[in-house]
């Protein structure tokens, strides 16, 4: 025992002695206007160590041997610089840096580890290389993610990613400024994610990743997540006016209200608005309109504290031509731009309020609190089967709900030492409560005439969670990450169609462990292995119908990949992955029934390339191959309907320091099975878009074209059984929404 204690004492003294010979570097990074810059790279090549700035623009490098170092500070879109820093034993050296705007250079990209950064490396390039100017492009910024709109422009897009037909958000976690976008137990489907309340021009950064490997991301994080962050401020005020084909008009305004500084206290605020209207390219006009208003206030109470308040409101309404059957087009009954039920459409509104307080503590820790509230209303009129069930009135259904969402989240992170090596610890807690009133599915005719109720009731759903995330720098190159997340759900449904307003409730906990390894060979190569368990909750009505069985099916995932640079011009990311899902019972909102989807297995490869041909010319491409299969069924009947197997997106972009810039881009989705035995095929498409801009200090003029070559393509496709008014028997075949034909738009923006 004495020998053991002696050895422990010697080890502790050795660690203490080595630490006494080390020091630290800390500081902040801002732009020329004093705005904090998050996720700036700080890299010291001599010791192959790096870090990035946090939400307050602060950084810290601990446990550096005493000596003189060259610290490289780089951030995409800003001029990089190198600073000489003297590190003294047992002391902290302060390094405050101001970066100037510059060209987009891939040489400024530093390939760092997978677990300490807030923003994905590829995303840092894409958000500057591919400015997002439409609601659809907001989601397309995620490599490999495809969308389809099939209800007049106002309904949430159908999403495809990693071999999933995600429907409207069942298997991807979406957030805006920490606010959840996914709607649990929604009238139209679980995880329904309408991102149209986000104005594209205010998006400052996009953090995304794929798979169920991230402890801070909970429900719906199976295929991955995407977190959108709005800008802290604008360099200039802007007024933009757009006009295009099919009666399309759009106006966007971003106005800085004030930018004040009083000693350490700084504050700024801005307002942004968007109005959009279009008739659409269908024979029955869409009459689509959308109004967005949002504001953001930032107050730097000191160099260590930031208070942020956000508020937004959104409303939209539309008419829709709906999905049409192939046979009706082939027979000439309607054109591909026609409709079987021209009375489809909808309305929706959402108002969000959130406040966040971030504080950097004297012990080096970072503490973040956020409260949020959303009020949401939804009304959707659809007709998928025409006269299948009701040959007299038709099968039109209306889905509606009114919802309030209350939530809170808190995160605390701090760097310490473990066995003489850096250990970054993070802990988080939070809750979300959805109060859904009068969630309603009913049979209608001509939109206004009520026929009968199908499903009606009230939903209360609560999610409490906590997680711990530990990231240890085992060596200068090797990073180990272990995390565990605990979620507790309470489901309550009150059935308004029962005589006694029957109430049913179920509770369920779930534990989700994660284990990841990252090897950072140098600032040009990072290799990783990720493993973890995620989950996707089911609709409350499914949960009570199944008496609480299999209500939180798990997803088991593994990724093996790397991010690397070849020279200063090529940035690449490659991942081999596999993902298994347990049995799920899904509420089919369109029919008001519960259907099992079965176990599934997916495996694939994702490749992303970004190449800078010249200082002004860039090439990018994403290629995604997936093999999605159902488990436990015959080999020829194991196709996953509508799951994409081969997708690619990419293009050429040019950006001169002044004047002209633009791009020509393509989207490709291969053919895919529309049913379980592949006897019905959803055909793929190849679409080309182009943008040309002239940018001046005081204005910008742009010309853009979607579907440049006017290709006939189907944006959304389903194998649906339906019956037309003059048919005696139902027919099962592809029903589709045609994709946008050639669409031209011009815009002018004024800066002041």
Buried (B, 14 or more C-beta within 10 A) or exposed (E): EEEEEEEEEEEEEEBEEEBEEBBBBBBBBBBEEBBBBBBBBBBBBEBBBBBBBBBBBBBBBBBBEBBEBEBBBBBBBBBBEEBEBEBEEEEBBEBEBBBEEBBBBBBBBBBBBBBBBBBBBBBBBBBBBBBBBBBBBBBBBBBBBBBBBBBBBBBBBBBBBBBBBBBBBBBBBBBBBBBBBBBBBBBBBBBBBBBBBBBBBBBBBBBBBBBBBBBBBBBBBBBBBBBBBBBBBBEEBBBBBBBBBBBBBBBBBBBBEEBEEEEEEBBBBBBBBBBBBBBBBBEBBBBBBBBBBBBBBBBBBEBBBBBBBBBBBBBBBBBBBBBBBBBBBEEEBBEBBBBBBBBBBBBBBBBBBBBBBBBBEEEBBBBBBBBBBBBBBBBBBBBBBBBBBBEEBBBBBBBBBBBEBBBEBBBBBBBEBEEEBBBBBBBBBBBBBBBBBBBBBBBBBEBEEEBEEBBBBBBBBBBBBBBBBBBBBBEEBBBBBBBBBBBBBBBBBBBBEEEEEEBBBBEBEBEBEBBBBBBBEBBBBBBBBBBBBBBBBBBBBBBBBBEBEBBBBBBBBBBBBBBBBEEEBBBBBBBEBBBBBBBBBBBEBBBBBBEEBBBBBBBBBBBBBBBBEEEBEBBBBBBBBBBBBBEEBEEEEBBBBBBBBBBBBBBBBBBBEEEEBBBBBBBBBBBBBBBBEBEBBBBBBEBBBBBBBBBEEEBBEBBBBBBBEEBEBBBBBBBBEBBBEEBEEBBEBBBBBBBBBEBBBEBBBBBE
